[in-house]
């Protein structure tokens, strides 16, 4: 395997006519990739990573092509000679080297998702995305705090299950206090490291990765949180940014209270679509022949199961109104299963869970040994809470929860008490989005509730770019649907793109 590691040239100062300059110390060398062997995975691990058995051979073929390494970066970019941490990076070299256009870095979601194997994932996603690797190196990386990069596990999570049935103010207060205590324990475990887990620091790490790879610029394919990472990188390093495609765009602000408010409202709107879809097959689901009838039937189920939660002998959790609401907030790829589960719960009589209910709510099996980390919850919490501009107290959180349940009767119960960053003691670090002039495509999904369409429009107003509309409700589906993926590859190859695609059905 040929490793193309580049070091920045030492800056030697010419002394002609400047005697003092002749004694100047040379600049420190730039970062380098420390290449190493890639991990090996059993078939069981590959399947646990989400690849079906029929892709195991192809996974191994791409893994043989993959280059794996690390780049040393400062923990504090304001102190470049201080403590160092490592960022893990991977590369699939372009297959058509004579026509190579550059490198596309896949920016993972989360925050906290691993991107180490994202080049392989893109190759196996569909034929269209595999074509991106013809003219581009595909770059993956684990952001600081995740996977193969330097990370910590603060290990502090709120204890105890939430009681079934309606959430009372007393129970909500206990949830809030437990979350605040867990957040303080987490942050106090390593405040120096955790306080520097931010999207902006991840963007600065990425530019050092770019330099270490010897790339003049990076093209960016950002997914979910990766869209915020891409927007910040583009604003910080415009001279090093090529073409940028961001899917399921994050908002240009970081208030978690507003995030939950917008997402929960979009969820209820999307359930109206689900209700209309279920009504078209009333002979199958029996929830009603019109959208209104299905909507009312589900709202009634939420209330009935809150008043009388059901415990099944083969499920660990009781089924209450929050479980019904959770079924109602599924995206269109799960409407059929969710509809069957709702119908089963309306008519259930036995002590064991109906088949679809059990399929959706039964706990996952034991973890498979050797599976690499896919989500680091400590990094997820630290980035969200370090950047949360709201940090609402109990009174505001309880009031917002009550409003959600009242105004969103079908799905509001699914959101629970939104107090993820209660009591987080480290300073708020907000990074404003900058407007740029480079090529930028913002892929928004019309009916999505995880990254709502309006956030795409807000980000365009803040940062510029072109909106690419995906007419579905599925998070980061643009690279998964062949028709949409073809547009993505066309954009990176030519700089041109259509206005949108139908999305996932």
Secondary structure in CASP SS format (residue, H / E / C, confidence):
PFRMAT SS
TARGET T0000
AUTHOR 0000-0000-0000
METHOD secondary structure of the structure
MODEL  1
X C 1.00
X C 1.00
X C 1.00
X C 1.00
X C 1.00
X C 1.00
X C 1.00
X C 1.00
X C 1.00
X C 1.00
X C 1.00
X C 1.00
X C 1.00
X C 1.00
X C 1.00
X C 1.00
X C 1.00
X C 1.00
X H 1.00
X H 1.00
X H 1.00
X H 1.00
X C 1.00
X C 1.00
X C 1.00
X C 1.00
X C 1.00
X C 1.00
X C 1.00
X C 1.00
X C 1.00
X C 1.00
X E 1.00
X E 1.00
X E 1.00
X E 1.00
X C 1.00
X C 1.00
X C 1.00
X C 1.00
X C 1.00
X C 1.00
X H 1.00
X H 1.00
X H 1.00
X H 1.00
X H 1.00
X H 1.00
X C 1.00
X C 1.00
X C 1.00
X C 1.00
X H 1.00
X H 1.00
X H 1.00
X H 1.00
X H 1.00
X H 1.00
X H 1.00
X H 1.00
X H 1.00
X H 1.00
X H 1.00
X H 1.00
X H 1.00
X C 1.00
X E 1.00
X E 1.00
X E 1.00
X E 1.00
X E 1.00
X E 1.00
X E 1.00
X E 1.00
X C 1.00
X C 1.00
X C 1.00
X C 1.00
X C 1.00
X C 1.00
X C 1.00
X C 1.00
X C 1.00
X E 1.00
X E 1.00
X E 1.00
X E 1.00
X E 1.00
X E 1.00
X E 1.00
X E 1.00
X E 1.00
X C 1.00
X C 1.00
X C 1.00
X C 1.00
X H 1.00
X H 1.00
X H 1.00
X C 1.00
X C 1.00
X E 1.00
X E 1.00
X E 1.00
X E 1.00
X E 1.00
X E 1.00
X C 1.00
X C 1.00
X C 1.00
X C 1.00
X C 1.00
X E 1.00
X C 1.00
X C 1.00
X C 1.00
X C 1.00
X H 1.00
X H 1.00
X H 1.00
X H 1.00
X H 1.00
X H 1.00
X H 1.00
X H 1.00
X C 1.00
X H 1.00
X H 1.00
X H 1.00
X H 1.00
X C 1.00
X H 1.00
X H 1.00
X H 1.00
X H 1.00
X E 1.00
X E 1.00
X E 1.00
X E 1.00
X E 1.00
X E 1.00
X E 1.00
X C 1.00
X C 1.00
X C 1.00
X C 1.00
X C 1.00
X C 1.00
X C 1.00
X C 1.00
X C 1.00
X C 1.00
X C 1.00
X C 1.00
X C 1.00
X C 1.00
X C 1.00
X C 1.00
X C 1.00
X C 1.00
X C 1.00
X C 1.00
X C 1.00
X C 1.00
X C 1.00
X C 1.00
X C 1.00
X C 1.00
X H 1.00
X H 1.00
X H 1.00
X H 1.00
X H 1.00
X H 1.00
X H 1.00
X H 1.00
X H 1.00
X H 1.00
X H 1.00
X H 1.00
X H 1.00
X H 1.00
X H 1.00
X H 1.00
X H 1.00
X H 1.00
X H 1.00
X H 1.00
X H 1.00
X C 1.00
X H 1.00
X H 1.00
X H 1.00
X H 1.00
X C 1.00
X C 1.00
X C 1.00
X C 1.00
X H 1.00
X H 1.00
X H 1.00
X H 1.00
X H 1.00
X H 1.00
X H 1.00
X H 1.00
X H 1.00
X H 1.00
X H 1.00
X H 1.00
X H 1.00
X H 1.00
X H 1.00
X C 1.00
X C 1.00
X C 1.00
X C 1.00
X E 1.00
X E 1.00
X E 1.00
X E 1.00
X E 1.00
X E 1.00
X C 1.00
X H 1.00
X H 1.00
X H 1.00
X H 1.00
X H 1.00
X H 1.00
X H 1.00
X H 1.00
X H 1.00
X H 1.00
X H 1.00
X H 1.00
X C 1.00
X H 1.00
X H 1.00
X H 1.00
X E 1.00
X E 1.00
X E 1.00
X E 1.00
X E 1.00
X E 1.00
X E 1.00
X C 1.00
X C 1.00
X C 1.00
X C 1.00
X C 1.00
X C 1.00
X C 1.00
X C 1.00
X H 1.00
X H 1.00
X H 1.00
X H 1.00
X H 1.00
X H 1.00
X H 1.00
X H 1.00
X H 1.00
X H 1.00
X H 1.00
X H 1.00
X H 1.00
X H 1.00
X H 1.00
X H 1.00
X H 1.00
X H 1.00
X H 1.00
X H 1.00
X H 1.00
X H 1.00
X H 1.00
X H 1.00
X C 1.00
X C 1.00
X H 1.00
X H 1.00
X H 1.00
X H 1.00
X C 1.00
X C 1.00
X C 1.00
X C 1.00
X C 1.00
X H 1.00
X H 1.00
X H 1.00
X H 1.00
X H 1.00
X H 1.00
X H 1.00
X H 1.00
X H 1.00
X H 1.00
X H 1.00
X H 1.00
X H 1.00
X H 1.00
X H 1.00
X H 1.00
X H 1.00
X C 1.00
X C 1.00
X E 1.00
X C 1.00
X C 1.00
X C 1.00
X C 1.00
X C 1.00
X C 1.00
X C 1.00
X C 1.00
X E 1.00
X C 1.00
X H 1.00
X H 1.00
X H 1.00
X H 1.00
X H 1.00
X H 1.00
X H 1.00
X H 1.00
X C 1.00
X C 1.00
X C 1.00
X H 1.00
X H 1.00
X H 1.00
X H 1.00
X H 1.00
X H 1.00
X H 1.00
X H 1.00
X H 1.00
X H 1.00
X H 1.00
X H 1.00
X H 1.00
X H 1.00
X H 1.00
X H 1.00
X C 1.00
X C 1.00
X C 1.00
X C 1.00
X C 1.00
X C 1.00
X C 1.00
X H 1.00
X H 1.00
X H 1.00
X H 1.00
X H 1.00
X H 1.00
X H 1.00
X C 1.00
X C 1.00
X C 1.00
X C 1.00
X C 1.00
X C 1.00
X C 1.00
X C 1.00
X C 1.00
X C 1.00
X C 1.00
X C 1.00
X C 1.00
X E 1.00
X C 1.00
X H 1.00
X H 1.00
X H 1.00
X H 1.00
X H 1.00
X H 1.00
X H 1.00
X H 1.00
X H 1.00
X H 1.00
X H 1.00
X C 1.00
X C 1.00
X C 1.00
X C 1.00
X C 1.00
X C 1.00
X H 1.00
X H 1.00
X H 1.00
X H 1.00
X H 1.00
X H 1.00
X H 1.00
X H 1.00
X H 1.00
X H 1.00
X H 1.00
X H 1.00
X H 1.00
X H 1.00
X C 1.00
X C 1.00
X C 1.00
X C 1.00
X H 1.00
X H 1.00
X H 1.00
X H 1.00
X C 1.00
X C 1.00
X C 1.00
X C 1.00
X C 1.00
X C 1.00
X C 1.00
X C 1.00
X C 1.00
X C 1.00
X C 1.00
X C 1.00
X C 1.00
X C 1.00
X C 1.00
X C 1.00
X C 1.00
X C 1.00
X C 1.00
X C 1.00
X C 1.00
X C 1.00
X C 1.00
X C 1.00
X E 1.00
X E 1.00
X E 1.00
X E 1.00
X E 1.00
X E 1.00
X C 1.00
X C 1.00
X C 1.00
X C 1.00
X C 1.00
X C 1.00
X C 1.00
X H 1.00
X H 1.00
X H 1.00
X H 1.00
X H 1.00
X H 1.00
X H 1.00
X H 1.00
X H 1.00
X H 1.00
X H 1.00
X C 1.00
X C 1.00
X E 1.00
X E 1.00
X E 1.00
X E 1.00
X E 1.00
X C 1.00
X C 1.00
X C 1.00
X C 1.00
X C 1.00
X C 1.00
X C 1.00
X C 1.00
X C 1.00
X C 1.00
X C 1.00
X H 1.00
X H 1.00
X H 1.00
X H 1.00
X H 1.00
X H 1.00
X H 1.00
X H 1.00
X H 1.00
X H 1.00
X H 1.00
X H 1.00
X H 1.00
X C 1.00
X C 1.00
X C 1.00
X C 1.00
X C 1.00
X E 1.00
X E 1.00
X C 1.00
X C 1.00
X C 1.00
X C 1.00
END
